[in-house]
Every structure is written in C-alpha cells, then in structure tokens.
Amino acid sequence: MSYVSRRKRERRRAGEDADADADMRSLCDSAPLLWRVEDLQAVRAQGLVGALLGSLPRVPRQNLKLGRPLLLLPEEEELLTERQAAAALPSTAYQDGEGAELRLQVTQHLEDQQRSYEEQSILALEDRKSALLRAMTSSHTESDDEALQSRLEVLEQSFTFPSSAQAVQVSTARAGLSYRPEARTPLQARWPIRGHDKPSCHTARYQVFRDLRGRGFYLTSAGKFGGHFLVYPGDPLRFHAHFIAICLSLEEPVCLLDLLAVARLGSNVKKTVLLCSPGPDGRVRYTSLQWSGMV
C-alpha cells in the first residue's frame, strides 16, 4: 500500500507549489514507511520526525548512520490522515496484470536465490575437500589413501552449507521506485490500518501527541526512557529533549512507586516527567514531576 499527497494535487489544480506538501507512505506489514527524499523533507517540514531504519548502500554492516526508509509513529500517521495530507493506493491495484507481473518477479527472484545457494553449496564443499586433501597428503602413504577416501565420502554425505553463510549481492545503486499519482485515491480516516476496531485518533496517546505538536513541540518515541514520547522544544537535530511524556487517562489509577520511579528516572537523565491526561472536553491536562531528593 502506498500513499501520496492529496494536497499536492489540490495545489496543482489551484496553481500553487505542488511540491510543498509532498508525502508518500508505503505500508510494509502495517508499518508506515517513507522512501522518497522529497517526502521525508515534506514530513519534516510539518514537524514529524520518525526514525530512519535503512542501512546505507556503501556501508551496510553498521547501524550508527542509517538511511531510508523512515518509519513513522502511529500518531504521526494518524496526524497526516487527519490533515488529509495523504492518499492511499486502492487495494485492488495489485489484483490485475500488474499484480501478476509483481508475483512473477518475486517468484523469479526466489528461484535465483535458490539456484545461487545450490551453486555456492557445491563450491563450499569443493573448498572443504581441497583443504582435507592438502592436510592429509602432506605425509602420503598407501594406508592414507583408504582413510582419505573414507573421509571424503563422509564429508560429502554430512556436509551442510548454512543459508546464513550465503553470499548475497548488496545493491549500491538507486532503487527503482515508481511514482504514479494517478493510481492513488484520497485516504479516508476510516481506512483500516493495523486492524484497529476504533481509529487510534481517539486514544489518549494521539490526543496528547496532537496537542503537543500543535504547541510547536517535536516528539519522538520514548521507549528507552520509560515513557510514551520525548518532547523537544525544537528540531531534535538541534535540541535535547526537555520532557518525557507519559499518557494516562484521568480515571486511571497510578501506583505511587511508579511515580517515584519515573520521577527519579527523569532526574537522572535531566528531563522533566509530564503526566498527560486528555479530558472529556478535548483539552489535555499536564502534571510535571521533578525529583527533589529524599526527605
């Protein structure tokens, strides 16, 4: 499933800059991903940060510097949906000839992988036999011939080549991403994403996310800090997070030990803990916690 900007088409019809709000999303196993550079820039211009997941083509075996795609938080995805800044690829798009062609390409790729695995298995077995021959022919005797032949037969019968050791080709060229806006339709808020019975825009997390983003804060995931969101006063590339936001309903009871734990955690990482509770009137109540020491 792919998403492109609805506003882009509207601005094109209105004679405005069509690329101001360019946005494309691709759902991979219900995860909202962005691939195009201009789409990442457009989403960042709206104050949505996300998290880079992809490895760099020229340095794939490291995770210090990551690249596309960009994974959006569920709340970021819902905010784009609420703003009508996206459009969805119809579910019937891959049921025609294009879908058959795609399935054929996938089948061919799997067959090529299996063929490559079999060829590499043969080469690995030959390398193992060559190493055994070199080791046992250094002191060649007539009795060693029978032992060598026996060991070669045992090796051929018991040798297994693990698939994890298979050499694979890593692409260093630009991936061919097709872009056809005429094949998309406007995304509706009722679009079934992740199989929720109710849209996540009604949850406390989304209401808190929307309110804080409306106040100009930037938000990222705070799973490492025991909260829901890290709240930044500006772009995370320029600022450290000031708050750890924890979303709770007004009626939800909170254990005192949990409050002490998050307050001490916030003090250790030099951040203020925010307890965020959406009210029935739509307003969000904020309560800040700071650890001042033992009494």
N, C-alpha and C positions, 0 to 999 in steps of 0.2 A: 504494500500500500504506500502511495507517495502523496505528498502534499505540496501544493504551490500556492502562491499568494493570491487571494481573491482581490485584495486592494490593488495589486499590480494591474489587473485587467481593468478595474474601475478607473484607476488613474490614467491608463492609456486611453480609455474612452473619453475621459474628461480633459485630455490634452496635457496632463501633468507628468511629472517624472515617474515613469513606470517602475524604476528600479529602487525607489525609496524604501519600499517595504518588502522587498523580495524575500520569500520564505519558502523553503522546500523541506518537507519532512518525509522520511522513509521509515515505516514501521517494520522492524525485524524482530519477530517473536514478541510482538506487543511492546517493543522498546522504541520510543520516538528518537530517530537519528537524523542528523543533518549532515549532508555531504558536500554541497556546493559552497565555495568560499563566499560568494556574494550573499548566500542565505545565512551563513554564520555572522557576517557583518551586519545584516539587517536585523537579526535577532538580538545581537549585542547592542545595537542602537536602541532597542526597546528595553534595555536593562536586564535582559535574560542571559545568564552566564552559562549554565550547563556544565558538562565535563567531557573533555576530549578522551577518546578511547583508542584511537587507531595508532599503530606504530608507523614510524617514518620509513619510507621505502629503502633509503640508503643505510639506515641504522636500525634494522628491525628487532635486534635482540637486546633491547634496553627499554626501560619504562620511565626514565627520567624526563624525557621530552616526548610528548605524544602529539598526534595529529588527528585529522579527521577519521571517522565521523565524530560529531558532537552529540552526546546523549543529553536529552532534556529531562528535567524533573517532571513528574506527573503534574505538578502545579503549574509549571511553565507551559506545558502542553495545554492545560485547561485554560490558561490565561490567553494564549493565542487563539484558542477556539472561541472564547467569549468575545474577543475583539474582532472576530470574523476575519482574521488575518491569514487564513489557510483554506485550502480546498483539498478534497480527497479524491483519490483515484477510484472510480467505480469498481465494485467487487467483481463485476462481470468482464473486466478488461482483459483478464488473462484466461478467459474461457473460450476465446476464439482462436484464430490461427496463430496470433502472437504468443498465446499461452502454450500451444503445441510446439512452436519453434523453441520457446524457452525450455520446455521439458526435454526436448531433443538435445539441446546444448548441454543441459545438466547430465543427461544420460551419457552423452559422448565424453564429457569430462570425467565422469566416474569410470568409464571404460578405459580411458587413457591413464588414469591413476592406477588402475589395477594392472594394466599392461606394464607400466613403469615399475610397479612394485615387483612383478614377476621377473623382469629383466634384472633389477637390482639384487634380487634374491639369488639369481644364478651367479652374478658377478661376485657377490659376497661369499658364496660357497666356494667358488674357484680361488678366491684370495685365501680363504681358510685352508684349502687343500695345499696351495702353494707354500704357505707358512709351515704346514705339517711336513711336507716333503723336504723343505730346507732344514728343518730341525732334525729329521731322522736320517737323512742321507749324509750328514757330516762324518759319521763313522759307519760306513757302509759295510755290512756283512751279509752272507747268504741267509742267515736266520732273520735278519732285519727285514728282508723283502716280504716275508709272510706276515710279520707283525705290522708292517707299513700298510700292506693291502687290507688287512683286517681293520686297522684303524681308519683307513679311508672309507671303507664300507660303512662302519659305524657312524662316522661323521656325516656321510651323505644321508643316512637314514634318520639321524637325530637332529640334524641342523635345522634351526628355525631362524628366520630373519624377522625381527620385530618391526612392526609398522612405524614405530616411533623413530627408528633409525633411518627411515627412508628419506632420501634427499629430494627436496621439493624446490620448484622454481619460485623465487620471490620476485614479483613484478616491481620494476623500478621506473616504469613508465606511467603516464597519466591514465587512470581508469576511464573507460569509455562510458560516460553516464549520459543517457539520452534524456532530452528535455522536450516534452511536447505538451504545452499548456492546454491545447485544445482537447486533450484526452481526460482532463480533470473536471470535476464538478464541485460546487461550493460545499464546504464541510459544515454540517449542522451540529449543534450542541448535543443532539440526541444520537450522534453516531456511536455505535457500540465499540468502545475502546477498553480492552482488558476485561471485558465481560462483567463490568460492574452493573448491579441492578439499578443503582442510582448514580447520576453523574457525580464525580468527585468534587465538583464546584460547590456542593452543599456540605462538604466536610469542613471540620474546624481548621485543618491544615491549609486548605485552599483559601478560606476566608482570611486567615492570618497572612498568607503569602500575598494575596491581592491587596490587602490593606497596607502592609509594609512597603510593597513595591509602589503603591500609589503615593506613599510619603517620600519616595525618592531613594529608598534603600535598595541595595543589591543583596540577593540571597543565594546561598549555595547550601548543599547538604551538610548537616552537622552530625552525621553518624559517628564520627571519630570523637566527638565531644559530648556524646550522650544526649543530644537534643535533636530537634527536627530541622532547624535552619541556622546557619551562620549569617549574621546580619552585618553588612558592611555599609559605612557611610558614603562610599563611592565605589568606583571600579575596583574589583579585587586585585587587579594588577598594580594598583597604586596605594591601596589602604589595607590595613589589617582589620579583621572583624572586631567589632565592639561588643556585640551581643550574641548570646546563644538563646535562640527562641525555642520554647517548649510549648506545644499547643495542647490545651486542655479545655474541656467544656466547663461551664460554670457550675454544673451539678456534680462534676466528677470529684470524688474524694481523693486527697493526696496524703500519702504517708509522710509523717514528719521526718523520718530518717531519709526518705528520698529527697526532700527539700534540702536537708543538711548536706547530702552527698552532692547534689548538683551545685549548691552554693559554694562548697569547697572546691569542686572541680572548676567552676568559673573563676574563682580566686587564683587557683594555681596557673591557669592559662591566661590570666589578666583580661578576663571578659566578664561582662555583667549578664546574669541569667535573667531572661524575660519569660514570665508565665503569661501566655497569650490565651485569652478566653473570649471567643465570639459570643455576643449577646443575642437575644431574640430579636432585637431591633436592627441587627446588622452591624452594629458598632463592636469593635474589639477592645476589650479591657486588658490593660498591660500592668503587670506587677513585677517590679525589679527586685532581685535578690543579690545581696553582696555579703560576703563572709567578712565579719569584723573581728573574729577571734573568739577564743573560749572565755566564758565568764567564770 
